[in-house]
Amino acid sequence: MPLKEKIYWHDTVKMPTGEILNDLPSSIDLAVIGSGIPGLASARQLARHGISVIVLEAETIGGGASSRNGGMALTGLKLDAEVVAARYGVDLTRQLFDDSIASLNTVEQIITQEQIDCGFARTGHLLLANKPAHYTALQHEAEWYAQHFNHPTRLVPRSELSSEIGSEVYYGGLVDETSAGLNPAQYVAGLAQAAERAGVKLYSSTRLNQIEKVSSGFKLKTSRGELIAGRVLVATGGYTGAATPQFQRRIIPIGSYIIATRPVPEDLARQLIPHNRMVFDYKHFLNYYRFSKDQRMVFGGRAAFFPETSSTIRTSARILRDEMVQIFPQLKDCEVEYAWGGTLDFPFDQMPHTGQLDGIYYTLGFAGHGVALGTHLGVRMADAIIAGTVGELPYNAYPFPNAPLGLYNGKPWFLPLIGLWHRILDWLY
Ligand SMILES: Cc1cc2nc3c(=O)[nH]c(=O)nc-3n(C[C@H](O)[C@H](O)[C@H](O)COP(=O)(O)OP(=O)(O)OC[C@H]3O[C@@H](n4cnc5c(N)ncnc54)[C@H](O)[C@@H]3O)c2cc1C
């Protein structure tokens, strides 16, 4: 069977189309730019509170990272708690990690309220040590969670790891039962429908090209005409572009790639991941994997750092298959059916950012942790806009940095260097 360069999840749901033919309104209370998870979660929440909201989407509704990801709704941030605490102190770290843990309840509540059929299941996550030193780091992380966040996690030493994973390559792991898995395309399609039911108008194929401050708010120049928005919320993730240069300078677009095998027999799937957890490892060039509802191994990684093209997808598919078979020799005869890529939004500090800059609201910088946290911060941002308390969100307590020395204007010339640096770090630590 030839490899399909296609997003597997998109074959499991009809993605929403949004308004393509209707004209844009001439004015609106609030315009959300970008129809991914945070944009749609905000739009829905704002509309439920009586605010008239539109979502402008350059491509297709939910078609960015939000429907291409691994579908892992995770606790925690990109960085370890200890690293965050060393930078910003224990109190702020506690607020941020509490939010990440609360984000799972927000996702579950929305799915239940809106009856989104996306296979949400609290099967937990398993973080694996690729080296003995990683297991020591996981021990610290577990202590932090227990001591500072009152959040239980469970360490699994190498001798007991076969109860969690059918692979010999790891040195131990950490289980967090709070995390969950879902089908991301079904989730984001359900969020879009929920936003529409709340009164939001979604405009696909409508790219924001320029924002101009005017007395009544902002003049938005789009690929389908102009409109005035009283307020604007930017949620453009890794696809943030020249229309918002102040955000483009702060976000590095980094590619991440996934393959999905043909379905495997149920007993093999349970041998490889007995509790059906969301699994990822501790490397900088990390791998993440899980089974889909129809028992495909969905295996992702940062095989190439550049955003997706047909060539990076094909190269990544080969690299990912080799890594998968190295971890699970049991899959050596299992055909890969799908391969695709998506773009992550990495801020320079690898921290999530939600606030206001030049009068424009933003929710950006999830660094591969946006399924649950993106939903939660979308809702929190909407509530804060309504209450006039955006400045009080804990995400304002630390800066949203530009590139060091201003050496970046949106063209990530340094990606090969970051890739090389990560390989060196993986070799050293
Ligand atoms: C391959 C991959 C795997 C991942 N796996 C996971 C995972 O398992 N768990 C997890 O928590 N996170 C994961 N992530 C990250 C997660 O998908 C994102 O954090 C989350 O979807 C962010 O949503 P977003 O709305 O910010 O970005 P997106 O979903 O990318 O949406 C941004 C949208 O903005 C639109 N846009 C951009 N510019 C404009 C403009 N000028 N005008 C109008 N629209 C515009 C884009 O077209 C796009 O649709 C993964 C990401 C990728 C790429």
PDBQT file of the ligand as one rigid body, heavy atoms in Angstrom, charges set to zero:
ROOT
HETATM    1  C1  LIG A 501       2.620  17.163  14.973  1.00  0.00    +0.000 C 
HETATM    2  C2  LIG A 501       2.187  17.837  16.261  1.00  0.00    +0.000 A 
HETATM    3  C3  LIG A 501       1.937  17.051  17.390  1.00  0.00    +0.000 A 
HETATM    4  C4  LIG A 501       1.514  17.641  18.581  1.00  0.00    +0.000 A 
HETATM    5  N1  LIG A 501       1.151  16.839  19.631  1.00  0.00    +0.000 NA
HETATM    6  C5  LIG A 501       0.619  17.407  20.738  1.00  0.00    +0.000 A 
HETATM    7  C6  LIG A 501       0.091  16.596  21.770  1.00  0.00    +0.000 A 
HETATM    8  O1  LIG A 501       0.023  15.373  21.658  1.00  0.00    +0.000 OA
HETATM    9  N2  LIG A 501      -0.367  17.217  22.895  1.00  0.00    +0.000 N 
HETATM   10  C7  LIG A 501      -0.378  18.570  23.022  1.00  0.00    +0.000 A 
HETATM   11  O2  LIG A 501      -0.806  19.079  24.063  1.00  0.00    +0.000 OA
HETATM   12  N3  LIG A 501       0.041  19.370  22.018  1.00  0.00    +0.000 NA
HETATM   13  C8  LIG A 501       0.527  18.822  20.880  1.00  0.00    +0.000 A 
HETATM   14  N4  LIG A 501       0.906  19.622  19.849  1.00  0.00    +0.000 N 
HETATM   15  C9  LIG A 501       0.742  21.064  19.989  1.00  0.00    +0.000 C 
HETATM   16  C10 LIG A 501      -0.723  21.468  19.808  1.00  0.00    +0.000 C 
HETATM   17  O3  LIG A 501      -1.244  20.910  18.631  1.00  0.00    +0.000 OA
HETATM   18  C11 LIG A 501      -0.793  22.989  19.765  1.00  0.00    +0.000 C 
HETATM   19  O4  LIG A 501      -0.191  23.512  20.933  1.00  0.00    +0.000 OA
HETATM   20  C12 LIG A 501      -2.198  23.520  19.701  1.00  0.00    +0.000 C 
HETATM   21  O5  LIG A 501      -2.934  22.887  18.715  1.00  0.00    +0.000 OA
HETATM   22  C13 LIG A 501      -2.084  25.010  19.443  1.00  0.00    +0.000 C 
HETATM   23  O6  LIG A 501      -3.190  25.502  18.817  1.00  0.00    +0.000 OA
HETATM   24  P1  LIG A 501      -3.127  26.913  18.110  1.00  0.00    +0.000 P 
HETATM   25  O7  LIG A 501      -4.519  27.305  17.852  1.00  0.00    +0.000 OA
HETATM   26  O8  LIG A 501      -2.264  27.842  18.883  1.00  0.00    +0.000 OA
HETATM   27  O9  LIG A 501      -2.395  26.639  16.724  1.00  0.00    +0.000 OA
HETATM   28  P2  LIG A 501      -3.012  26.018  15.394  1.00  0.00    +0.000 P 
HETATM   29  O10 LIG A 501      -3.900  24.869  15.670  1.00  0.00    +0.000 OA
HETATM   30  O11 LIG A 501      -1.859  25.795  14.476  1.00  0.00    +0.000 OA
HETATM   31  O12 LIG A 501      -3.954  27.153  14.832  1.00  0.00    +0.000 OA
HETATM   32  C14 LIG A 501      -3.493  28.389  14.398  1.00  0.00    +0.000 C 
HETATM   33  C15 LIG A 501      -4.348  28.788  13.203  1.00  0.00    +0.000 C 
HETATM   34  O13 LIG A 501      -4.104  30.164  12.908  1.00  0.00    +0.000 OA
HETATM   35  C16 LIG A 501      -4.268  30.313  11.509  1.00  0.00    +0.000 C 
HETATM   36  N5  LIG A 501      -3.616  31.563  11.087  1.00  0.00    +0.000 N 
HETATM   37  C17 LIG A 501      -2.297  31.868  11.137  1.00  0.00    +0.000 A 
HETATM   38  N6  LIG A 501      -2.093  33.114  10.658  1.00  0.00    +0.000 NA
HETATM   39  C18 LIG A 501      -3.307  33.617  10.313  1.00  0.00    +0.000 A 
HETATM   40  C19 LIG A 501      -3.743  34.857   9.747  1.00  0.00    +0.000 A 
HETATM   41  N7  LIG A 501      -2.882  35.834   9.444  1.00  0.00    +0.000 N 
HETATM   42  N8  LIG A 501      -5.071  35.031   9.522  1.00  0.00    +0.000 NA
HETATM   43  C20 LIG A 501      -5.966  34.056   9.850  1.00  0.00    +0.000 A 
HETATM   44  N9  LIG A 501      -5.593  32.864  10.370  1.00  0.00    +0.000 NA
HETATM   45  C21 LIG A 501      -4.286  32.639  10.594  1.00  0.00    +0.000 A 
HETATM   46  C22 LIG A 501      -3.612  29.069  10.944  1.00  0.00    +0.000 C 
HETATM   47  O14 LIG A 501      -4.026  28.821   9.607  1.00  0.00    +0.000 OA
HETATM   48  C23 LIG A 501      -4.044  28.006  11.934  1.00  0.00    +0.000 C 
HETATM   49  O15 LIG A 501      -5.205  27.325  11.509  1.00  0.00    +0.000 OA
HETATM   50  C24 LIG A 501       1.367  19.055  18.651  1.00  0.00    +0.000 A 
HETATM   51  C25 LIG A 501       1.620  19.843  17.522  1.00  0.00    +0.000 A 
HETATM   52  C26 LIG A 501       2.009  19.245  16.341  1.00  0.00    +0.000 A 
HETATM   53  C27 LIG A 501       2.277  20.106  15.142  1.00  0.00    +0.000 C 
ENDROOT
TORSDOF 0
